[in-house]
Amino acid sequence: MLIAKFKTVPNENTDGVVKLRLDIWLDVACLFRTRSEAQRACKGGKIDVNGQRAKPHREIQIADEISMTRSLGRKQQVVVRKLVERHLPKGEAKQLYEDISPEPTPEEAEFLRLARLASPSARWGKPRAPEKRERRELRRLKRRTN
């Protein structure tokens, strides 16, 4: 068995069960954008494996049930179907797990819709550099105040 720099190679126990670190699997399965984001979620108590709080170094195996608390209190539950050590395209990564999350109630769906509308990004869009006309306007305003 090869030893990788960050121990991304699954460990084989004597019983032949293949295991992989939780934070690595969450990243590879595209459930989090980065491994460090997955680690922060684990350390923050947002991830449970088989009903128990999980730390990033926790080793998972096939058929483990992972519960995640997402933004705005949304719950997501997945069952591990495959363990892969390398990144895959997002479409293929969805085959690594089965999503068993319950459907949101109508009240929860309405709350999420309202929360999205109230978010600053929905009101103002993404921050960007000012365009030529906006830069000129800013210069004029700054000159007036001086």
C-alpha positions, -999 to +999 in steps of 0.1 A: +000+000+000+013+034-010+015+062+016+005+095+003+015+129+016-018+136+033-027+099+040-055+101+013-050+064+006-077+043+024-064+021+053-070-016+050-076-033+083-069-070+089-107-078+083-104-063+047-128-034+054-116-002+035-119+030+054-113+067+045-110+099+065-144+117+068-131+152+058-114+137+027-146+118+016-168+149+022-145+169-001-142+141-028-180+136-028-185+173-035-206+178-004-182+207+006-162+229-017-128+222+000-114+198+025-107+227+050-144+237+048-153+200+056-129+201+085-145+233+099-179+218+097-167+187+116-150+207+143-180+229+146-202+199+154-222+201+122-215+165+111-227+133+127-217+098+116-241+070+126-257+093+152-224+103+169-205+136+166-176+132+142-142+148+140-124+153+107-100+124+113-129+099+119-126+070+095-158+061+076-168+030+057-194+019+032-230+020+046-222+047+072-250+073+076-238+109+077-260+137+089-251+173+082-265+206+094-264+231+065-269+268+065-302+281+079-306+249+099-313+226+069-306+190+075-290+167+049-286+130+054-265+107+031-255+071+031-220+062+020-221+040-011-185+041-024-151+052-010-128+070-035-095+087-027-093+109-058-115+138-069-141+130-095-163+152-117-194+164-098-218+142-117-197+111-109-192+122-073-229+120-067-227+082-071-205+080-040-236+086-017-273+082-016-292+113-003-319+102+022-328+137+034-364+142+042-384+166+020-388+200+037-422+208+051-441+237+034-432+260+063-395+252+060-396+257+022-413+291+027-387+301+053-358+291+030-374+311+001-378+342+023-342+338+037-328+337+002-347+369-008-335+387+024-298+378+019-275+406+009-263+388-022-299+386-036-303+424-031-270+437-044-254+409-063-218+399-061-193+426-052-173+437-082-149+464-093-166+496-105-169+501-142-156+532-161-187+553-156-189+544-119-152+552-114-157+587-129-187+592-106-167+582-076-138+605-085-163+634-089-178+627-055-144+625-038-133+658-054-165+676-040-158+665-005-122+677-005 
